[in-house]
Amino acid sequence: MDLTEFNEIRPYNDEELPQIFEELIADPAFQKAATGAIPNVPFELLAQKMRA
């Protein structure tokens, strides 16, 4: 079995997360979803927590 055929659906490795978080933070759809889900938390505070 070739495990690389599942690369698109595998969980992220820890070292990949900072880049993934930056991509999410920059995504307007994510920003809208996050502010809709937790309206009392400023998005920049959420972004800071994701970067920590």
C-alpha positions as CSV (number, residue, x, y, z in Angstrom):
1,M,0.0,0.0,0.0
2,D,1.3,3.4,-0.9
3,L,0.6,5.7,2.1
4,T,1.4,8.8,0.1
5,E,-1.9,8.5,-1.7
6,F,-3.6,9.7,1.5
7,N,-1.4,12.8,1.9
8,E,-4.3,15.1,1.1
9,I,-6.4,13.9,4.0
10,R,-3.8,13.1,6.6
11,P,-3.5,15.1,9.8
12,Y,-0.9,17.9,9.9
13,N,2.4,17.3,11.6
14,D,3.3,19.7,14.4
15,E,6.0,21.4,12.3
16,E,3.4,22.2,9.6
17,L,0.9,24.0,11.9
18,P,2.5,27.5,12.0
19,Q,2.2,27.8,8.3
20,I,-1.4,26.4,8.3
21,F,-2.4,28.8,11.0
22,E,-1.0,31.7,9.0
23,E,-2.9,30.6,6.0
24,L,-6.1,30.4,8.0
25,I,-5.5,33.8,9.6
26,A,-5.1,35.4,6.2
27,D,-8.3,33.7,4.8
28,P,-11.3,36.1,4.8
29,A,-13.7,33.2,5.0
30,F,-12.0,32.0,8.2
31,Q,-12.0,35.5,9.6
32,K,-15.7,35.8,9.0
33,A,-16.5,32.3,10.4
34,A,-14.3,32.9,13.5
35,T,-15.9,36.3,14.3
36,G,-19.3,34.8,13.7
37,A,-18.6,31.9,16.0
38,I,-17.0,33.9,18.8
39,P,-18.2,37.5,18.3
40,N,-17.0,38.7,21.7
41,V,-13.3,37.9,20.9
42,P,-11.5,40.3,18.6
43,F,-10.1,38.4,15.6
44,E,-6.6,39.8,16.3
45,L,-6.6,38.2,19.8
46,L,-7.6,34.9,18.2
47,A,-4.7,35.3,15.7
48,Q,-2.3,36.0,18.5
49,K,-3.4,32.8,20.3
50,M,-3.0,30.8,17.2
51,R,0.5,32.1,16.7
52,A,1.6,31.4,20.3
